[in-house]
Amino acid sequence: MPKVATVPNDPRLALLANSLAEAALGDDDLVRFRPDSQDERVADLVDAAELYDGDARAMLRTVLSSDAHDTLLRFAQRRVLSGQRATNRKHFRQALSAWSLLPTVGDVPWTTWFLAALLLGDFAFDATLATLFEGSSTPGGTRCETLQRSLMKGGSLAQCHIVEVTTSYGVGMIELPLPRDVPAMGWLDIPLIDRDDALYAPTINLAQLTVDVADAFDQMSAVHTTSIQFSLLSTGTSPFVRTLGCLHFCADSKDSTWDVFVAQLESEEDVLLLTSNLTSDEGAAVGHGSAVVLIMAQPNFSDIDAVPAFDTTLFASVAKDVLLRTSTNPRTVPSTD
């Protein structure tokens, strides 16, 4: 496809950059993923950027605002997931193209989402990808080709630190952190987890359980939940609780925000121990079998005379109902064989 040449300060570049900045994409929840019409608008912008020559693309990277930068990152992840749902290779290509527009090589999630797009889109042998980064002799082009070579004999999402899950919303994805990406907590100056602790291997459909809890909270008056993400499990007294998998979202009410952790512990005894040791000052925890839901209020720095925080027992009651309902209609983890 012929390239579109440009000149310095070409107004078309500013228009494209502004359009990226103003695109109102859907949220970053890749478990409860909902397609959005804005995805297609950004896809058209990314496709248009591929028509520009190397000089124009280099110039475009310098005029991207932080909002445009965020749009490209969110769009690319959403495109990987939509590509996997629809088995659409073009979506994976558009994700790769979006990352190539980011201002610096360090902005690209090379070893996670980028690698996943290469793998799922079957781009290991596509020699044209490096041209998105201005050729194989550039830092970005070299990284791209190196990752492509790593997949020439095959690979799996485990290499990408990404887990595919299935819920009532369809296929979803959970990114697992690398040890170096997990910040230290408290007074410690080293990460709290080892590589194995960042694995996600529940024997129940923990993603579906988390979705059910989050959706139930959303049905409560004046409550809104945020995106579902991988997390470690900790309480006020135990900085690290070993799990088979743990997911997290926040529940926002008018005056308070709550951290909600949904996890599978290694045994029912561990669940009983956690729920019995948690004090009411720390939050509330309800469990059933090896599954547990932990609800903890985030610090509230508003005036002391503010409206009292949302009662934790209401959340706990709803979570308990979901756990009991799920136990009578268990949904196991889909086989990956």
C-alpha positions as CSV (number, residue, x, y, z in Angstrom):
1,M,0.0,0.0,0.0
2,P,1.5,3.4,-1.0
3,K,2.6,5.7,1.8
4,V,1.3,9.2,2.2
5,A,4.1,11.7,2.4
6,T,3.9,14.7,4.7
7,V,5.7,17.9,5.5
8,P,6.8,19.4,8.9
9,N,3.8,20.7,10.9
10,D,1.4,18.9,8.6
11,P,-2.1,19.8,10.1
12,R,-3.3,16.3,9.4
13,L,-1.0,14.9,12.1
14,A,-2.3,17.3,14.7
15,L,-5.9,16.4,13.7
16,L,-5.2,12.7,14.0
17,A,-3.4,13.2,17.4
18,N,-6.3,15.3,18.7
19,S,-8.8,12.7,17.5
20,L,-7.0,10.0,19.4
21,A,-6.9,12.2,22.5
22,E,-10.7,12.9,22.3
23,A,-11.7,9.3,21.7
24,A,-13.9,8.1,24.6
25,L,-13.1,4.4,24.6
26,G,-14.9,2.0,26.9
27,D,-13.5,1.1,30.3
28,D,-10.4,-1.0,31.0
29,D,-12.3,-4.0,32.3
30,L,-11.0,-6.9,30.2
31,V,-13.0,-9.5,32.2
32,R,-16.4,-7.8,31.8
33,F,-15.4,-6.6,28.4
34,R,-18.1,-4.7,26.4
35,P,-17.4,-3.7,22.8
36,D,-17.7,0.0,22.1
37,S,-18.4,1.9,18.9
38,Q,-15.4,4.1,19.7
39,D,-13.2,1.1,19.2
40,E,-13.9,1.2,15.5
41,R,-13.3,5.0,15.4
42,V,-9.8,4.5,16.9
43,A,-9.2,1.5,14.6
44,D,-9.8,3.8,11.6
45,L,-7.4,6.4,13.0
46,V,-4.7,3.7,13.5
47,D,-5.3,2.4,10.0
48,A,-4.9,5.9,8.6
49,A,-1.6,6.4,10.5
50,E,-0.2,3.3,8.7
51,L,-0.5,5.2,5.4
52,Y,2.0,7.8,6.5
53,D,5.7,7.4,5.7
54,G,8.4,6.9,8.3
55,D,9.1,10.6,8.8
56,A,5.4,11.4,9.3
57,R,5.0,8.6,11.8
58,A,8.0,9.8,13.7
59,M,6.6,13.3,13.8
60,L,3.2,12.0,14.9
61,R,4.8,10.3,17.9
62,T,6.1,13.7,19.1
63,V,2.7,15.4,19.0
64,L,0.7,12.8,20.9
65,S,-0.7,14.1,24.1
66,S,-0.9,12.0,27.3
67,D,-4.6,11.4,26.5
68,A,-3.8,10.1,23.0
69,H,-1.1,7.9,24.6
70,D,-3.6,6.4,27.0
71,T,-6.1,5.9,24.2
72,L,-3.6,3.9,22.2
73,L,-2.7,1.7,25.1
74,R,-6.3,1.0,26.1
75,F,-7.4,0.5,22.5
76,A,-4.6,-2.1,21.8
77,Q,-5.5,-4.2,24.8
78,R,-9.2,-4.1,23.9
79,R,-8.3,-5.0,20.3
80,V,-6.4,-8.1,21.4
81,L,-9.4,-9.3,23.4
82,S,-11.9,-8.5,20.7
83,G,-9.6,-10.2,18.2
84,Q,-9.5,-13.3,20.3
85,R,-13.3,-13.3,20.8
86,A,-14.0,-12.9,17.1
87,T,-11.0,-14.8,15.8
88,N,-10.2,-11.7,13.8
89,R,-6.6,-11.4,12.7
90,K,-7.1,-7.8,11.6
91,H,-7.8,-6.7,15.2
92,F,-4.5,-8.1,16.4
93,R,-2.7,-6.3,13.6
94,Q,-4.4,-3.0,14.7
95,A,-3.2,-3.6,18.2
96,L,0.4,-4.0,17.0
97,S,0.0,-0.9,14.9
98,A,-1.3,1.2,17.8
99,W,1.7,0.3,19.9
100,S,4.0,1.3,17.1
101,L,2.7,4.9,17.4
102,L,3.6,5.3,21.0
103,P,6.3,8.0,21.7
104,T,9.1,5.7,23.0
105,V,10.1,2.0,22.7
106,G,9.7,1.8,26.5
107,D,6.0,2.6,26.2
108,V,5.2,-0.7,24.5
109,P,4.2,-3.7,26.6
110,W,6.6,-6.0,24.7
111,T,6.6,-9.1,26.9
112,T,2.9,-9.1,27.8
113,W,0.3,-7.7,25.5
114,F,2.5,-7.2,22.4
115,L,3.8,-10.8,22.6
116,A,0.2,-12.0,23.1
117,A,-0.9,-10.1,19.9
118,L,1.9,-11.7,18.0
119,L,1.0,-15.2,19.3
120,L,-2.8,-15.0,18.9
121,G,-2.7,-13.2,15.6
122,D,0.0,-15.7,14.2
123,F,2.4,-12.9,13.2
124,A,5.7,-14.8,14.0
125,F,6.6,-15.0,10.4
126,D,5.3,-11.7,9.2
127,A,8.4,-9.8,8.0
128,T,6.4,-6.5,7.5
129,L,5.8,-5.8,11.1
130,A,9.2,-4.3,11.8
131,T,8.4,-1.6,9.2
132,L,5.8,-0.2,11.7
133,F,8.8,0.7,13.8
134,E,10.8,2.1,10.9
135,G,12.6,-1.1,10.1
136,S,14.7,-3.9,11.8
137,S,17.6,-1.6,12.4
138,T,15.7,0.5,14.9
139,P,15.2,-0.3,18.6
140,G,11.5,-1.0,18.1
141,G,12.0,-3.0,15.0
142,T,14.7,-5.1,16.7
143,R,12.5,-5.9,19.7
144,C,9.7,-6.8,17.3
145,E,11.8,-9.2,15.3
146,T,13.3,-10.8,18.4
147,L,9.9,-11.5,19.9
148,Q,8.8,-12.9,16.5
149,R,11.7,-15.3,16.5
150,S,10.9,-16.4,20.0
151,L,7.5,-17.6,18.8
152,M,8.6,-19.4,15.6
153,K,8.5,-22.7,17.3
154,G,5.2,-22.0,19.1
155,G,4.2,-20.5,22.4
156,S,1.4,-20.0,24.8
157,L,-0.3,-17.2,26.7
158,A,1.6,-18.2,29.8
159,Q,4.7,-16.8,28.1
160,C,2.8,-13.5,27.9
161,H,1.8,-13.4,31.6
162,I,-1.8,-13.3,30.5
163,V,-4.6,-15.7,31.4
164,E,-7.7,-16.2,29.3
165,V,-11.0,-16.6,31.3
166,T,-14.6,-17.3,30.3
167,T,-17.5,-15.6,32.0
168,S,-21.1,-14.7,31.2
169,Y,-19.6,-11.7,29.4
170,G,-17.6,-14.0,27.1
171,V,-13.9,-14.5,26.8
172,G,-11.9,-12.2,29.0
173,M,-8.2,-11.7,29.8
174,I,-6.3,-11.2,33.1
175,E,-2.8,-9.8,33.1
176,L,-0.4,-11.2,35.7
177,P,2.3,-9.0,37.1
178,L,6.0,-9.8,36.8
179,P,7.8,-9.7,40.2
180,R,9.6,-6.6,39.3
181,D,6.3,-4.9,38.5
182,V,4.8,-5.4,41.9
183,P,5.7,-2.5,44.2
184,A,6.9,-3.0,47.7
185,M,4.4,-2.4,50.5
186,G,4.8,-0.7,53.9
187,W,8.4,-0.2,55.0
188,L,9.7,-3.0,52.8
189,D,12.0,-2.1,49.9
190,I,11.6,-5.3,48.0
191,P,8.5,-6.9,46.3
192,L,6.4,-9.1,48.5
193,I,5.9,-11.9,45.9
194,D,7.9,-14.5,44.1
195,R,7.2,-15.5,40.5
196,D,5.0,-18.4,41.5
197,D,2.8,-16.2,43.7
198,A,1.8,-14.2,40.6
199,L,0.3,-17.3,39.0
200,Y,-3.5,-17.6,38.5
201,A,-4.6,-21.3,38.8
202,P,-7.9,-21.6,40.6
203,T,-9.8,-24.8,40.4
204,I,-13.2,-23.0,40.3
205,N,-14.3,-20.3,37.8
206,L,-13.0,-17.5,40.0
207,A,-13.5,-14.9,37.2
208,Q,-17.2,-15.8,37.0
209,L,-17.6,-15.6,40.7
210,T,-15.9,-12.2,40.7
211,V,-18.2,-11.0,37.9
212,D,-21.2,-12.2,39.9
213,V,-20.1,-10.4,43.0
214,A,-19.3,-7.2,41.1
215,D,-22.6,-7.2,39.2
216,A,-24.5,-7.8,42.4
217,F,-22.8,-4.8,44.0
218,D,-23.6,-2.7,40.9
219,Q,-27.3,-3.4,41.5
220,M,-27.1,-1.9,45.0
221,S,-28.3,1.7,45.4
222,A,-25.6,4.3,44.7
223,V,-22.8,1.8,44.2
224,H,-20.5,1.5,41.2
225,T,-17.8,-1.1,40.7
226,T,-14.5,-0.6,38.8
227,S,-12.6,-3.0,36.5
228,I,-11.6,-6.5,37.6
229,Q,-7.9,-7.0,37.9
230,F,-5.4,-9.6,39.2
231,S,-4.3,-8.9,42.7
232,L,-2.5,-10.3,45.8
233,L,-4.7,-10.9,48.8
234,S,-3.8,-9.2,52.1
235,T,-5.6,-8.1,55.2
236,G,-4.8,-5.5,57.8
237,T,-3.0,-8.1,59.9
238,S,-1.7,-10.4,57.1
239,P,0.3,-8.6,54.4
240,F,0.3,-11.7,52.2
241,V,-2.3,-14.5,52.1
242,R,-1.4,-17.4,49.8
243,T,-4.1,-18.2,47.2
244,L,-4.8,-20.2,44.1
245,G,-5.9,-17.0,42.5
246,C,-7.2,-13.6,43.6
247,L,-9.1,-10.8,41.7
248,H,-9.9,-7.3,42.8
249,F,-12.2,-4.4,42.0
250,C,-13.3,-1.3,43.9
251,A,-16.9,-0.6,45.0
252,D,-17.5,3.2,45.0
253,S,-20.4,4.7,46.9
254,K,-21.1,8.4,47.4
255,D,-18.8,8.9,50.4
256,S,-16.6,5.8,50.5
257,T,-14.5,3.4,48.3
258,W,-14.1,-0.2,49.2
259,D,-11.5,-2.7,48.0
260,V,-13.1,-6.0,47.2
261,F,-11.0,-9.2,46.8
262,V,-12.4,-12.4,45.5
263,A,-10.1,-15.4,46.0
264,Q,-9.8,-19.1,46.2
265,L,-7.6,-20.2,49.1
266,E,-5.8,-23.5,49.3
267,S,-8.3,-25.1,51.7
268,E,-11.6,-24.6,53.5
269,E,-9.6,-24.4,56.7
270,D,-7.7,-21.4,55.4
271,V,-11.0,-19.7,54.6
272,L,-12.3,-20.3,58.1
273,L,-9.1,-19.0,59.6
274,L,-9.1,-15.8,57.6
275,T,-12.8,-15.0,58.2
276,S,-12.5,-15.7,61.9
277,N,-9.4,-13.7,62.4
278,L,-10.6,-10.6,60.6
279,T,-11.8,-7.8,62.9
280,S,-14.7,-5.6,62.1
281,D,-12.3,-2.6,62.1
282,E,-10.4,-4.1,59.2
283,G,-13.5,-5.0,57.1
284,A,-15.7,-8.0,56.4
285,A,-15.0,-11.4,54.9
286,V,-17.4,-14.1,53.9
287,G,-16.5,-17.5,52.6
288,H,-17.9,-20.7,51.3
289,G,-15.8,-23.8,50.6
290,S,-12.4,-22.6,49.4
291,A,-13.8,-19.3,48.1
292,V,-13.7,-16.0,50.0
293,V,-14.8,-12.4,49.5
294,L,-12.9,-9.8,51.4
295,I,-14.3,-6.2,51.7
296,M,-12.1,-3.5,53.1
297,A,-12.7,0.3,53.3
298,Q,-10.1,2.5,51.8
299,P,-9.0,5.4,54.1
300,N,-11.4,8.3,54.1
301,F,-9.8,11.7,54.5
302,S,-12.9,13.7,54.3
303,D,-14.3,15.8,57.2
304,I,-15.0,14.0,60.4
305,D,-18.7,15.1,60.2
306,A,-19.2,13.5,56.8
307,V,-22.0,11.1,56.1
308,P,-21.1,7.7,57.7
309,A,-19.5,5.1,55.4
310,F,-21.6,2.5,53.6
311,D,-22.2,-0.3,56.1
312,T,-19.9,-3.2,55.3
313,T,-22.5,-5.8,56.4
314,L,-24.6,-4.9,53.4
315,F,-21.8,-5.8,51.1
316,A,-21.0,-8.9,53.1
317,S,-24.7,-10.0,52.9
318,V,-24.8,-9.6,49.1
319,A,-21.5,-11.4,48.7
320,K,-22.6,-14.3,50.9
321,D,-25.8,-14.7,48.8
322,V,-23.7,-14.8,45.6
323,L,-21.3,-17.4,47.1
324,L,-24.2,-19.6,48.3
325,R,-26.0,-19.3,44.9
326,T,-22.8,-20.2,43.1
327,S,-22.2,-23.2,45.2
328,T,-25.5,-24.7,44.2
329,N,-24.8,-24.1,40.6
330,P,-21.0,-24.5,40.3
331,R,-19.2,-23.3,37.2
332,T,-15.8,-25.0,36.8
333,V,-12.8,-23.6,35.0
334,P,-13.1,-24.5,31.3
335,S,-10.6,-27.1,30.2
336,T,-7.5,-25.8,28.4
337,D,-6.4,-29.2,27.0
